Amino acid sequence: MEGEVSVAGLATSLALVGVAAAISLWQRLGLERQVVWAATRALVQLLLVGAALALVIEPGRNLLWSWLWVAAMVAYAGDVARRRAPEVPGIMWLAIAAFAAAAVITLGVLFGFGVLPLEGRTLVPIAGMMVGNSMTATVLVARRVVDELRDKRDEVEARLALGQPAREAATPYARSALRSALTPQIEITKATGLVFLPGAMTGLILAGVPPTQAVLVQAVVMFLILGAVATTTVVVTLGLVRRLFTPDHRLCWLPRPADAK
């Protein structure tokens, strides 16, 4: 395969980690140990995942193993969301529901309409990109919804006092949170190809795939990510609005992050 990286090439690339550590030492940032640890941990994790993936997606392997891998990724992503935003009540199950909904929609479109062949070698990487790229937006929108409703509690309660139901009273703040979470992904999508070359496209070109074909695959991936981010953020937002109000339309107490620990 063209672009194959040898062990010597991998070892040589570690010099770039040394550059990052050297800059930390030079500027007295105190981050050199974290840089080395992060690089070492990433390498070990990737080697382990690569070995496991080789077993799961090898030709002839039952596709059920790939689906189980996807389910495990969704469950783990929910736990990551919980650890990143502990101040958001019920974020883990909301995130799992959001990732599951995004998986049904995005994977359903790509594989259901034959955009990509449904095989382990396509299912697992595509699902991984969907979950991984939706994670930041999912956590961001959850935090913004809680922050908006907590910081503007007086406005929300005034709307409730005027007779608006909980969902209507929370709508302006939910929309603001959704815009904040979706805007970065929209900007990334707009800048793709002009400002930077995405990882999937770069990897395919390095592997010897013709650039035109790599561009088509990258476009599919970008649309997948955009659809997944929109789906996960709206599911989390609607779920939080429902969860943060009582059945009789009163806003629950929302402690600040420092108070929630």
LOMI-403955 format. One record per residue: x, y, z of N, C-alpha, C in turn. Coordinates in steps of 0.001 Angstrom, whole numbers, plus 500000, padded with zeros to 6 digits. Each point is the difference from the previous one (the first is absolute). Last residue first. Example, Ala and Ser with C-alpha at 12.3 -4.5 7.8 and 13.67 -1.06 7.14 Angstrom:
2
512850497750507080500820501190500060499230501090500730 500290494280499930499110501190500000500900501200500000 
This chain:
261
479720520063542860501019499022500399499792499592501448 497372503406497710499559498644499687500983498958500451 500636504792500338499080499525501014499617498543499796 502763502276496880500745499883501263499114499457501093 498045500894495719500919498855500002500746499822501307 495277502339500424501164500293499172500983498839500090 494667499132500679501203500502500673501093500331499008 494550499779499714501176499650499194501242500566500674 494393498656500898501181500678500504501226499515499239 495217499870497503500706499347501109501176500862500449 495334501766497702501405499724499698500693499420501225 494690499415498631500895500822500831501435499599499696 495501498034498379500637501114499290500746500969500928 497816495626501039499108501164500100500706501285499528 502326495798499968498760499785499237499027501173500084 505142501244500557499118499044500671498737499808499156 504959501262497989498751500584500485499168498909500660 504184499114497881500302501082500951498751500737500479 500049496343496697500463499508501295500137501113501032 498716500831495416498978499167500635500407499609501418 503092502313497419498866500897500272498887499223500700 503687497530498487500310500800501190498854500936500355 499654497399496055499969499148501189500263500777501273 500366502170495838498598499709500305499877499130501244 504391500900498506499315501241500396498549499733500386 502598496435498262500430500367501353499261501246500481 499219498658495581499461498988500925500367500357501442 501787502659496563498568500272500184499367498973500937 504599499514498887499778501219500784498512500275500220 501368496289497302500338499797501418499697501252500825 499307500208495264499087499062500661500300499875501490 502836502665497256498663500610500108499046499084500765 504270498322499041500084501080500991498632500653500200 500379496727496626500101499397501335500038501074501082 500029501302495435498706499438500384500014499427501399 504065501579498275499062501119500155498625499500500427 503289496791498955500301500685501260499015501140500247 499689497671495896499668499109501124500184500725501331 501436502131496131498537500064500105499511499115501149 504570499871499022499637501326500513498488500128500170 501697496063498011500317500054501436499602501347500597 499571499425495358499014499166500699500226500068501511 503158502114497327498735500738499972498912499221500723 504168497926499402500059501042501023498705500808500044 500517496751496633499848499350501311499983501050501115 500859501549495685498613499536500106499746499339501358 504405501340498971499129501168500226498545499562500165 503203496768498789500177500395501408499098501188500353 500189498581495521499241499049500807500106500340501488 502562502583497077498574500225499722499128499071500827 504807499543500193499447501155500716498515500229499765 502172495026499760499979501207499158499327501167500728 502498496231502859498703500163499338500043501262499139 503578498312502995500074499745498572498686500112499260 501324500879504756499902498557499754499979499667498514 500053504512501533501263499375500410499999498503499721 496027502325499242501001500396499003501356499384500333 496518499332503095499748499268498758501034500338498941 500146502374504081500378498595500173499798499195498739 498570504496500074501458499919500014500462498556500114 495405500835500363500466500237498628501519499875499922 498036499719504237499602498848499189500515500137498574 500720503619503087500803498812500247499645498826499117 499208505140498288499580499138501105500807498710500074 501605504878498240499588498737499403499647499048501133 499789505688499823500691498782500443499470498803499235 498797504500498817500899500310501106500782498776500456 497032499529496340500645501288499773501041500293501069 497462495972500171500573500046498656500711501300499699 496359500138503780500639498768499533500476500134498557 497463503261502752501434500203499756500697498770499432 495286500081501214500223501027498989501473500122499619 498748497080503504499529499479498714500256501005498883 500935501319504397500974498998499547499604499463498631 496993502907502081501192500719499544501069499043499485 496142498163501952499651500633498724501213500736499431 500398498154504256500019498946498977499640500556498629 499863502966503761501368499557499681500044498934498915 495633501553501495500778500946499198501429499527499718 496667497749502898500032499640498576500924500892499173 499217500636504763500581498671499788500157499667498520 497973504096501408501391499973500476500668498668499700 495370500527499064500829500773499067501473499934500395 496904498007502914500167499229498759500856500748498984 498822502193504010500964498923500262500251499185498730 496699503318499797501316500624500150501080498941500224 495517498593499916500474500363498657501387500637500061 497881499005504054500373498761499320500529500302498595 498256503529502430501285499607500589500489498683499381 495706501759498776501078500933499571501374499567500489 496132497235501341500375499978498576501109500996499624 497502499019504333501429499685499845500486500135498562 495398500695501267500805500954500778501494499778499791 496916496991498040499966501293499321500860501023500728 499492495737501945500754499879498744500041501342499256 497439499643504052501447499912500219500775500008498679 495278502444499909500453498676500452501527499949500040 497255504623500751500631499186498967500347498621500563 497980503859502402499167498897499524500614499155498908 501779503738502764499053500535499018499148498906499363 503482498993503063498960500718500739498956500586499061 503830497899498212499111498994500592498837500683500723 503365502746498299499232499406498900499009498965500528 502963501846503080499039501022499573499136499477498853 503543497367501494498873499935500935498960501075499683 503946499939497445499242498763499759498777499946500911 503037503537500617499256500150498735499127498778499733 502838499855503737498938500991500210499157500175498738 503851497206499843498887499393500715498837500980500175 504530499832497631498839500824499639498730499455500643 504211497871500728500363501424500056498821500920499688 499401495233499754500377500394501363500251501511500078 499013498037495809498818499933500861500324500428501432 503566499807496854499005500996499575498812500008500958 503355496718500652500481501358500336498947501055499668 499125495522498751499950500158501463500429501413500393 500342498921495465498587499980500402499878500237501505 504331499551498201499389501290499670498538500043500409 502464495951500530500451501034500944499298501330499733 499152496530496991499443499656501316500383501062501028 501804500287495658498599500417500032499368499680501352 504514498653499310499856501460499963498541500425500105 501078495401499621500332500516501332499783501509500052 499399498011495830499004499467500933500233500532501408 503110500969496551498768500787499854498936499543500987 504048497546499848500236501364500494498726500843499939 499847495524498198500187500059501454500121501434500518 499642498252495349498804500568500629500204500270501486 503326497903497202499840501398499596498762500653500580 500949495367500916501104500844500445499824501469499666 496806496710498465499969500183501453501074500994500450 499875498896495414498729500606500381499976500309501499 503624497600498209500072501426499649498727500722500403 500107495362500661500971500666500865500125501480499703 497337497274497217499337500227501293500943500709500966 501823498741495893498996501044499790499283500315501313 503160496408499969500623501336499887498988501124499831 498235495516500259500677500421501240500686501366499843 497775498021496157499087500312501103500733500561501220 502336498374496065499390501318499825499154500399501214 502229495808499834501067500972499729499454501396499737 497064496201500645500677500396501235501029501085499778 495961499915496637501011499010500398500659500498501274 496323501656496159499889499671501417500921498836500322 500591503918496077499628498601500239499977499710501498 498802504902498038501184499193500319499555498564500206 496788502787498418501099500949499772501339499310500247 495252498197500293501113499456499220501105500986499688 495814500342502755499879500425498601501214499590499163 499803498891504638498681499629499491499816500361498539 503955501221502427499977498573499660498655499573499414 500691504600501212501199499579499263499927498549499550 496449501871502681500089500644498680501165499432499188 499469498501504435498870499552499184500054500587498599 503057501392503250500381498700499448498879499441499132 499070504095502136501136500139499084500412498663499373 496333500059503175499751500888498855501166499983499009 500332497482504047498887499481499193499822500839498734 503155501467503151500457498793499301498903499456499103 499002503633502810500860500422498888500487498798499198 497553499132503890499134500601498981500805500438498783 502389498382503687499245498905499378499089500545498901 502373503084502608500902499292499086499272498848499293 497558502350503267500316500878498876500910499298498990 498927497813504069498821500067499126500283500845498760 503346499837503234499867498680499362498803499996499048 500617503839502604501022499897498955499912498662499276 497194500695503692499593500865498895500988499895498842 501014497777503950498937499298499265499478500848498846 503370501925502757500487498752499403498907499328499165 499201504058502564500643500195498698500398498676499356 497555501487504341499562498980499043500662500058498646 500620504376502705499298498817500518499568499051498881 504282503411500343498765499853499231499269498741500459 504341501347501621498980500905500527498662499878499281 504098497615498803499314499407501161498898500894500564 502870499454495497498995500985500443499230499443501191 503636497567498067500344501351499541499032501054500521 499360495338500902501199500470500699500378501415499585 496305497888497889499719500157501440501208500555500733 500479498856495466499196501221500142499692500257501477 502132495988498947500923501127499819499257501327500175 497449496068500015500767500126501247500991501160499917 497530498938496154499110500518501034500722500195501316 502291497937496481499856501439499749499062500633501033 500505495327500014501182500661500558499927501512499798 496592497379498082499914499942501461501188500730500642 499993499561495318498918500899500418499903500034501526 503033496963498067500455501379499814498950500990500486 498891495440499966500954500298501078500510501430499883 497231498396496584499220500169501232500921500349501170 502047498935495911499318501293499914499202500267501282 501977495801499581501051501019500175499365501396499984 497264496392498988500291500019501445501070501041500310 499010499229495499498901500716500653500208500067501509 503069497482497527500159501429499696498892500823500662 499787495328500285501099500501500830500235501491499758 496822497658497347499499500247501361501099500562500893 500671498382495482499788501433500165499487500357501392 503238495737498750498578500330500129499827501493500293 504302498277497256499538500084501390498531500409500038 502703499736495953499358498757500414499479500011501413 503981503305498773499043499418499049499448498661500500 501524503560503664500674499206498983498959499358499072 499387502957503992499567500342498639500713499194498921 500732499363504842498557500244499840499596500152498545 504617499411501396499212498786500269498530500199499654 502972503621499619500424498994499017499211498706500192 499480503515503102499253500221498752500364498955498940 502379500009504086498619499538500203499183500149498722 504399501645500000500021498536500102498585499455500152 500511504665499977500312499443498687499996498481500012 499496502316504048498780500083499192500229499402498619 503720500286502828499034499038500531498719499981499168 503291503180498902500485498651499696499012498944500491 499115504505501061499796499741498574500463498598499611 500721501475504444498568499833499729499750499647498536 504400501081501272499598498695500553498528499731499692 501665504212498760500605498945499193499563498622500476 498640503784502481499310499935498710500547498869499143 502149500906504094498677499398500212499248499859498673 504137502214499939500182498572500296498658499305500148 499987504670499409500445499328498776500147498497500227 498909502676503717498887499988499045500389499259498722 503325500682503279499012499036500456498845499898499001 503323503242499220500543498645499807498968498952500387 498806504472500767500170499776498560500479498573499735 499693501468504453498677499737499427500086499726498509 503904501266502247499597498651500414498636499646499418 501643504368499206500762498980499269499605498569500401 498467504610501500499090499049499344500731498830499351 501419504355502322499744498892500917499085498933499397 501991504358498330498555499801500112499648498887500987 504223502560498117499707499688501399498498499864500246 502538500640495764499107501049500490499586499799501466 502898496844497927500555501308499644499171501132500592 498463495514500384501154500266500879500541501414499775 496556498542497185499487500147501363501133500320500970 501143499000495598499373501329500065499449500255501399 501709495736499122501079500985500072499446501419500086 497009496410499345500528499990501367501102501045500163 498228499405495702498971500569500874500490500063501445 502794497895496881499918501437499702498995500674500942 500350495319500121501127500646500667500009501501499764 496928497447497701499586500070501409501098500673500815 500968499093495612499075501130500071499425500158501405 502757496317498862500804501213500185499112501231500112 498340495660498921499994500338501429500867501220500289 499778497925495694498948500995500233499908500388501473 502987496548498642500473501317499566498969501090500290 498850495513500788500971500462501000500521501389499631 497160497895496941499256500374501206500940500557501055 501931498263496141499315501263499716499208500488501194 502063495800500243501014501063500028499367501362499737 497304496220499594500300500241501415501038501112500134 497135500346495598500787498952500647500206500342501469 496023501325496293500954500536500963500717498841500683 497421500824494944500081499175501204501105500531500905 498441501558495486499863500808501201500078499206501283 498470497240495837500753501243499971499791500765501295 499802494585499580499153501207500000500869501239500000 
